[in-house]
Amino acid sequence: MRSLGVLTISTSGFHGAREDTSGRAITQLLAEPDYRQVRYEVVPDDRDMIADRLASWSDSGDVDLIVTTGGTGLSPRDITPEAVQSIIERPVPGLAESMRAGTLSKTPMAMLSRSVAGIRGHTLIVTLPGSPRGVTECLEIIMPVLGHALDILQEQTSEHPTGH
């Protein structure tokens, strides 16, 4: 079973003015028996706080996958991608590219997504939109490869599935 951290970026959610339905969508899709949530938090749209949480969770050694929701749009307060890029060691652009391409047929707004993905240590970090629908649609696209990606990061496989 893989360990999961869910970080919701929402200033209104942090202050209790908004329910975290997007974080809940993540935990419903990435659930047992494949994933066990070990970390969860709602933080405001604060670059330093986001970066600190992601770095400390990754560096703890007990989180295989961190999925964030929120802060990937175009507004001035949407700084999740910058926070993630400041702490990752290696980007994984194919995940974000696939989410944008895969959701484009559902909404032209996919072109405005600034989602990113990357690696810190042995932890994969993926950023998702702030809506439950966006979370669901994006995770459905990348879920088929997440297990293999995490196996590689944990050095549990050297084989690459062919997809056939």
BELQUIBEL-V8138 format. One record per residue. N is the residue number from 1. RES is the residue in one small letter. PHI is phi in whole degrees, -180 to 180 (NA if undefined). PSI is psi in whole degrees, 0 to 359 (999 if undefined). Layout:
n=N res=RES phi=PHI psi=PSI
n=N res=RES phi=PHI psi=PSI
This chain:
n=1 res=m phi=NA psi=138
n=2 res=r phi=-96 psi=146
n=3 res=s phi=-93 psi=140
n=4 res=l phi=-124 psi=136
n=5 res=g phi=-117 psi=135
n=6 res=v phi=-119 psi=120
n=7 res=l phi=-119 psi=115
n=8 res=t phi=-97 psi=128
n=9 res=i phi=-106 psi=107
n=10 res=s phi=-162 psi=114
n=11 res=t phi=-63 psi=317
n=12 res=s phi=-68 psi=324
n=13 res=g phi=-66 psi=322
n=14 res=f phi=-61 psi=323
n=15 res=h phi=-88 psi=5
n=16 res=g phi=80 psi=12
n=17 res=a phi=-91 psi=357
n=18 res=r phi=-148 psi=136
n=19 res=e phi=-76 psi=145
n=20 res=d phi=-89 psi=77
n=21 res=t phi=-76 psi=332
n=22 res=s phi=-72 psi=319
n=23 res=g phi=-62 psi=321
n=24 res=r phi=-64 psi=322
n=25 res=a phi=-62 psi=321
n=26 res=i phi=-62 psi=311
n=27 res=t phi=-68 psi=335
n=28 res=q phi=-75 psi=322
n=29 res=l phi=-79 psi=323
n=30 res=l phi=-106 psi=76
n=31 res=a phi=-119 psi=176
n=32 res=e phi=-63 psi=145
n=33 res=p phi=-91 psi=357
n=34 res=d phi=-84 psi=324
n=35 res=y phi=-131 psi=145
n=36 res=r phi=-125 psi=120
n=37 res=q phi=-72 psi=122
n=38 res=v phi=-114 psi=343
n=39 res=r phi=-139 psi=143
n=40 res=y phi=-156 psi=136
n=41 res=e phi=-161 psi=152
n=42 res=v phi=-111 psi=125
n=43 res=v phi=-124 psi=158
n=44 res=p phi=-76 psi=172
n=45 res=d phi=-74 psi=72
n=46 res=d phi=-129 psi=112
n=47 res=r phi=-55 psi=314
n=48 res=d phi=-66 psi=320
n=49 res=m phi=-68 psi=319
n=50 res=i phi=-63 psi=310
n=51 res=a phi=-61 psi=318
n=52 res=d phi=-62 psi=314
n=53 res=r phi=-63 psi=313
n=54 res=l phi=-63 psi=316
n=55 res=a phi=-66 psi=315
n=56 res=s phi=-68 psi=321
n=57 res=w phi=-65 psi=315
n=58 res=s phi=-63 psi=315
n=59 res=d phi=-72 psi=343
n=60 res=s phi=-67 psi=335
n=61 res=g phi=82 psi=0
n=62 res=d phi=-113 psi=13
n=63 res=v phi=-127 psi=116
n=64 res=d phi=-81 psi=322
n=65 res=l phi=-136 psi=129
n=66 res=i phi=-116 psi=127
n=67 res=v phi=-118 psi=126
n=68 res=t phi=-106 psi=157
n=69 res=t phi=-136 psi=132
n=70 res=g phi=104 psi=154
n=71 res=g phi=78 psi=20
n=72 res=t phi=-107 psi=8
n=73 res=g phi=-89 psi=205
n=74 res=l phi=-104 psi=353
n=75 res=s phi=-68 psi=157
n=76 res=p phi=-58 psi=332
n=77 res=r phi=-83 psi=351
n=78 res=d phi=-80 psi=92
n=79 res=i phi=-122 psi=14
n=80 res=t phi=-58 psi=314
n=81 res=p phi=-59 psi=321
n=82 res=e phi=-67 psi=321
n=83 res=a phi=-63 psi=316
n=84 res=v phi=-65 psi=313
n=85 res=q phi=-62 psi=334
n=86 res=s phi=-74 psi=343
n=87 res=i phi=-119 psi=347
n=88 res=i phi=-78 psi=155
n=89 res=e phi=-95 psi=327
n=90 res=r phi=-144 psi=133
n=91 res=p phi=-79 psi=156
n=92 res=v phi=-127 psi=75
n=93 res=p phi=-65 psi=334
n=94 res=g phi=-61 psi=328
n=95 res=l phi=-66 psi=311
n=96 res=a phi=-66 psi=320
n=97 res=e phi=-62 psi=318
n=98 res=s phi=-67 psi=321
n=99 res=m phi=-64 psi=316
n=100 res=r phi=-64 psi=313
n=101 res=a phi=-64 psi=318
n=102 res=g phi=-71 psi=332
n=103 res=t phi=-95 psi=352
n=104 res=l phi=-61 psi=327
n=105 res=s phi=-70 psi=342
n=106 res=k phi=-93 psi=328
n=107 res=t phi=-157 psi=135
n=108 res=p phi=-68 psi=345
n=109 res=m phi=-66 psi=345
n=110 res=a phi=-58 psi=332
n=111 res=m phi=-65 psi=340
n=112 res=l phi=-93 psi=357
n=113 res=s phi=-70 psi=138
n=114 res=r phi=-114 psi=26
n=115 res=s phi=-57 psi=145
n=116 res=v phi=-135 psi=166
n=117 res=a phi=-145 psi=149
n=118 res=g phi=-168 psi=179
n=119 res=i phi=-120 psi=137
n=120 res=r phi=-131 psi=117
n=121 res=g phi=62 psi=238
n=122 res=h phi=-108 psi=22
n=123 res=t phi=-113 psi=133
n=124 res=l phi=-96 psi=132
n=125 res=i phi=-117 psi=128
n=126 res=v phi=-129 psi=131
n=127 res=t phi=-102 psi=138
n=128 res=l phi=-124 psi=163
n=129 res=p phi=-62 psi=171
n=130 res=g phi=-92 psi=4
n=131 res=s phi=-106 psi=148
n=132 res=p phi=-58 psi=322
n=133 res=r phi=-65 psi=315
n=134 res=g phi=-63 psi=319
n=135 res=v phi=-59 psi=309
n=136 res=t phi=-62 psi=311
n=137 res=e phi=-63 psi=319
n=138 res=c phi=-71 psi=316
n=139 res=l phi=-64 psi=322
n=140 res=e phi=-59 psi=329
n=141 res=i phi=-74 psi=318
n=142 res=i phi=-96 psi=346
n=143 res=m phi=-55 psi=324
n=144 res=p phi=-61 psi=339
n=145 res=v phi=-109 psi=350
n=146 res=l phi=-60 psi=314
n=147 res=g phi=-59 psi=315
n=148 res=h phi=-66 psi=319
n=149 res=a phi=-60 psi=317
n=150 res=l phi=-69 psi=324
n=151 res=d phi=-60 psi=317
n=152 res=i phi=-64 psi=315
n=153 res=l phi=-63 psi=326
n=154 res=q phi=-88 psi=4
n=155 res=e phi=57 psi=42
n=156 res=q phi=-101 psi=359
n=157 res=t phi=-156 psi=153
n=158 res=s phi=-123 psi=357
n=159 res=e phi=-88 psi=148
n=160 res=h phi=-114 psi=122
n=161 res=p phi=-65 psi=149
n=162 res=t phi=-87 psi=343
n=163 res=g phi=84 psi=5
n=164 res=h phi=-99 psi=999
